[in-house]
Amino acid sequence: MALKFELVTPARLERSIDVHMVTVPGSEGDFSVLEGHAPFMATLRNGPLTIYATAGAAPEVIEVEGGFAEVNEAGLTVLAEHIAS
């Protein structure tokens, strides 16, 4: 089972991959998303977006600044205002 994950900035689509889990820096607190998560939307705070390609894998961390996250039947889309490169 895999979660479809997309990371988008105003400039371009940064990532479109299948992953195990993503931990998102929500404005109300961090939350993790796995495949089959209930649909919702959240605003983001500045902080680390942590991507786990597989269960038990070392995470990839991307710093995001502001934006929104949407979880739906298609997966997780993070619309970040800016990411650290």
N, C-alpha and C positions, 0 to 999 in steps of 0.2 A: 504494500500500500504506500502511496506517495501523495504528498500535497503539492499541488501546482502553485508555484510562487512566482510573482512578478514584482519587480522593483522598478518604479517609474519616476523620473524627474521631469521638470518642465522641458529639459533639453532632449531627452530620449528614453527609450526602454533600456534600462541598465542590466536587468536580469530577467530571464524567463526560463525557469528550471523546475524540475521535480525534486522535492526535498522530503526529509523525514519530519522536521519541526522547525518553526521559526519563533523566536521570542522577540516581541515588539515593545518598544518604549512608549506605552500609552500615556496620555495626559493624566489619567486616573490611576496609573500604575502599570507595571509590566504585565504582559499576558503572552501566553504561548499558544500556538495554533498547530494542531495536527490535522490530518485528513479527516473529514467528517465533522469538523467543528460546526457548532450552530452559527447561523448567519448573524452578523452584526457589523456596525461601523464604529470607529473610534478615531479621535484626534490623537496626534503624536506630540510628544515633547522631544526636545533634543536629547539624544542618547544613543546607546548601542543597539543595533538590530543584529541579533545573533541567529545565524543560519546553521542548522545541523543537516548535512547531506544525507546521513544515515544514522540509525540508532547507535549511540556510543561513539560516533565520530567526533573528532576535534572540531569545535565550532569555527565558523568564519564570522568575523565581527565587522560590521560596516556602521560608521557613525552617521546618523541621520539628523536633520534639523527640520522640525516642523512637518506638517502634512496630515495625511489621513491614512487609515487602513480599513480595508473592506474584506470581510470574509463572506463568501457565498458558496453556492454549490459547485462553482468552477474552481475555487481555491482561495488563496490570499493574495490581494493586491495592495501594495504599499505605494502610495503617492507621496513622495517626499519632496519638500521644497528644495532641499539641497542635501548632498551626501559628501562626506570627506573622501578625497581620492588619494 
